[in-house]
Amino acid sequence: MILESLGFMFFSTLEFIAIFSIMMSLFRFKTTEYIWPALFLILLMNMQSFVLRNDFSLAAIVPLISILIFIFLLTTVIKLPLIWSIICTILGYGMFAVIQTLLVELMFGSIAEAQATLVNGYMLQTVSAATTLLLSWILYRLGIGFSFDFDKLRLKFEDVIVVTLIIVFLITVSIILSFNEIWINVFFFSMTIAFLLFYSIKKEKSYD
C-alpha cells in the first residue's frame, strides 16, 4: 500500500509538471521561473486526488479540482487575469488529455487495458509526461505560442460568453471522463482546444 501510494504521488507529479509546462510554453512563459510554487501546488493536487479517489470514490471530480487549482496558481503566482488563467489552464490540460488518450490507443488499445495493472498505468503516465514535456520544449525553443499584454485584454462582453462556455466545459469534463471512451475524449478535448486556440489567436491579432 505504501509503495502504491508513493508510485501514485511520483507518477502523478510527472503528469502535472508536464501539464504545467505545456501551459507555460503555449503562452511563452519560462517553466523553470515558476516551478517551485507550481511543485508545491502539484503536491497538494496529488494529495487531494489520492484522497478523493481512494477514500471517497470521487475520481470523476478530480480533473475539475485540478483545473481549479491550476487556475488559482496562474492567477495568484503568475498574475494572469482570470479569463486568461482559465483559458491557459484548459488549453494545457486539454492538450495533455488528447496526447494521453492517443497514447492509450497506441499502447494499449483501450482505457480498460491501460488501467488493468499498475505497471500499465505508470508506463502510460511516464510516456505521456515525456511526450508533453518534449512538445513544450520544442514550442518554447521555436518561439511558438502567444505573447501579448494580458492586462490589456481583460474581461469584456464577448469574454463573458467565453467564461460561460468554459463553465459548461468544467461541468462537462467530469461527465465525459466517466465514460472511459477513447474517441469521445479525443473529440471533446480537441474541439475545446480548437475553440480556445481560435479565441487566443483572435485576441493576439486584435492586440497587434
Secondary structure, DSSP 8 states (H G I E B T S, - for coil): -HHHHHHHHHHHHHHHHHHHHHHHHHTT--GGGGHHHHHHHHHHHHHHHHHHHHTS--GGGHHHHHHHHHHHHHHHTS---HHHHHHHHHHHHHHHHHHHHHHHHHHTSSHHHHTSSHHHHHHHHHHHHHHHHHHHHHHHHHT-S----GGGS---HHHHHHHHHHHHHHHHHHHHHHT--HHHHHHHHHHHHHHHHHHHHHHHHHH-
